[in-house]
Amino acid sequence: MKNWKNVFNYLSYSIALILLCSLSASTWYSNTSTKDDTKKYIYKIKPVSEPVTINADWNKKIWKDTEAKKLINYMGDKPSHFPDTEVKVRYDDKNIYVIFRVKDQYVRAVAKENGGRVWEDSCVEFFFTPGSDIKRGYFNLETNCKGIFLMNHGINSEERSSIDKEDFSKITIAHSLTKNVETEITEPITWTIEYCVPYTLLEKYMKVDKPGKGTQWRANFYKCGDKTSHLHWLTWAPVINPTPKFHIPEYFGWLEF
């Protein structure tokens, strides 16, 4: 009888330990989504009839007529500072257009040169495969609140390269924030980033399915600030990983043109 009691106690302890570990691990995610759930994250992108003026104006007509997607998922523990982040996308026969609006706080922007460590600042990011097959690789375009950006490409998180420096000027970008932010802005502030990326630039580095009726791209949108005083890793489509990591294209959602 005593042996059976010991076995029962051991099993009870083991089960409790497994449950505790499971609960601890689940704090890294905003939900229990799977890769199949990315099919639920679809953004239908409308064309524009004329080029968009890039000036970081969230309220201009083209964006008033565009559906916004909110970044409501997160990685890591649920952050105490959860900036309200929205993104809108449009396209024409030459460019894809993107605008972010962030109702933020604890804002930082230290990187001053394109290609720098912008993810450590108050940063918005657009990761995308210019087609439906993520095996061809993906781009990551990361922009801090002052419009300083990096753009890399590759097939996975380890094998990545920056676009050539002479191609930086081919991305037209505008930002609303004008004040210096060497010292973190602790009061609430809203900022916008807007840019357009030409397909000719993308085609230099990767096969591109040019947007048009029926075309699909895989993509995700992120907000982070790895060296701000209030850490957060927000996502549009949920990313399931034991630690915060954006470079997992298997969890990209879908852009439908």
N, C-alpha and C positions, 0 to 999 in steps of 0.2 A: 504493500500500500504506500509506504513511504517513497519507494522508487517512482511509482506512478505520480505521486504528488510532486516530486522533483521535476519529472518530465513535463507535467502540466505547467508548473511555474516557469520552466525554461521556455516553453512554447509561448506562453503569455508574454514574457519579457521580449522574446524575439519579434512577435507580432507588433507589440507596442513600439519597439525600436524602428521597425520598418515604416510604420505609420508616421512616426515623428520625422524620419528622414524625408519621407514623401512630402509632408507638409512644409518642411524647410526648403526643399528644392522648388516647390511650387511658387515660392515668393519671388522667383526670378521672372515669372510670367504674369501677364495681365489676365490670362485665361488658360484653358486647356486645349487650345486649338491644335489641329494637326495640319500637315502639308496640304491635305485635301481641302481644308477650309480656306486656302488662298483663293479658291475658285469663287468664293463669296465676295472677294474684294476686287470689284470690277469698276473701272472708271471709264465712262463713255466720253470720249474727247471729240468736241465739235470743231470743224474747220472755221477759219476766218476768211473773209473775202478780200482783205487787204492787209498789208504788213502792220504789225502792232508797234506803236511807239513805246520804247522801253524807257520808262521814267519812274517806276516804282509806285505808281498811282493805283492803289487797290480799287478806287471808286470810279475809275473811268469806265465808259460804257461797255467796252469789250468784256471787262471782268464782271460788271454787273449782270451781264447776260450769260455768265459761266457758272456751272455748278462747282461748289467747293467741296473738298474732302478734308475731314478733320483727322488729326493724329490723336486717336483716343487710346491706343494700346501702348504698352511700355515694357521695358526690360529692366531687370533689377527689382529691388523693392519699390513699391509705389512711392513716387517722389512727393515730398512735402510741397515742393514748387512744381506745379504741373502746368506749364505755359499753354495757353489756348493757341494752337497752331493749325492754320488752314492753308491749303494749297489749291491752285487752279491751273489748268493746262489747256492750251489751244494749239492749233497747227495750221500751216499752209503748205504750199508745194515746195517751199525752200527751208523752212525753219520749224522748230518746235518751241513754244513759248511757255514759260513757267513763272508763276508769281506765288510767293509765300507771304502770309501775314502772321505775325507772332505778337500776342499780348503777353509781354514778358516781364521779368524782374530779375535782379542780380545779373545784369548784362555785362559781358566782357568781350573785348576785341583787341587782342594784342598782336596777332599776325598782321604783317604789313606788306608782305610780298606774295603774289600769286604762287601757289605751290607750297606754301607754308603750312604750319600745323593748325589749320583753321578749326578742326574738330575740338580743340581745347577751348575755343571761344564759344560765344553764343552762336550756334551754327544750325543751318538747315541743309538737308542733303537729299539729292535725287539720284537713286541707283536704278539703272535700267539696262535691259537687254533690248537692242533695237530690232526685235522680232520675237517670236513665240518660243524659240529654242534657247534655253539658258546655257546649253553646252557651248554655244559660240562665244560666250564670255559676256561681260557687262562693263558699263561705265559707272563711275561714281563721281558726281559733281557736288562738291561740298563748299558751302559759302558762309562766311561769317557775316554778322550784322552790318559790317562796314563795306560789304561787297568784295572782300578779298576771297579768292577761291582756289581750289585745286581741282584737277580733273584727271583721274587715272583710268586705266583700262586693263583688262586681263581676263583670264578664265577662272580664277579663284582668288581667295584673299592673299595667298602667298605669292602668286605669279602676277604681279601688277606693275605697270609702268605709267609714268606721267605722260600726258600729251606733250608734244614739243613746245618749247617756250614761244616760238614764233606763232603758234596757234592760239595762245592765250587771247590775243587781240581779236580773234574771230568770234569770241563769245561777247555779245553785247550785254552789259549788266548795269543795273541801277539800284540804289539803296536809299531808303528814306532817312536813315540815321546820319546826322552830320556832326554831332558832338564827339569829342574824343572820349575813348573809354579805356584808357590805360588803367584807371582806377574803376573798379566795378560800380555800375549804376545800381543802387539798391532799391530805388523807388520804382513803381510800376511804369512801364513804357511800352508802347506799341511800335514795332518796326516792320518794314516790308523789304523784300528782295525780289527783283524781277529780272529775267534774262531771256535771251533767245539763243538757240544753238542751231547752226546750219547743218543740214544733213551732209553737206560736202566735207565738213570737219569730221563727222562720225565715220564716214566712208573711208577716210584715210587709215583708220585703225581697225575697222571691223565691218563685216557684211551688214548692211542695213536694209530692212524691209521698210521702204518709204511709206509713211502714213498715207492712207487712203481708205476708202470704204471697205470694211472687212479686215483690215490689217490689225494685228494684235502685237503689242509689246509686253514684256514682263517688266515690272517696276515696283519700287517701294519708295516711300518718302519718310524722312527721319528728322528729328530735332534733338540736339544734344548740347552739351557744354561741359566737356570733361575736366576743365580746370576752373569752372565757376564755383561759387561757394555753395550752391545748391544743385547737386548732380542730378541728371535725368537723362533717360534714353527713350524717347518717344518714337512710335512707329505708326504708319497707316495700316498696312497688313501686319498681323502679329508674327513675331519671330520667336520660335521656341528653341532656347539654348540655355545651358546651365549658367552661363555668364553673359552679360551684355555684349552682343556682337552683331553688327549690321551686315557683314559680308557673308550672308548665307542666301544665295539667289533662289534656292529651293522654296523659300518663303515669299518670294516676290508675288505681288498681286498682278492684275491684268489691266492694261490700257487698251481699250477698244476704240479704234478710229472709224 
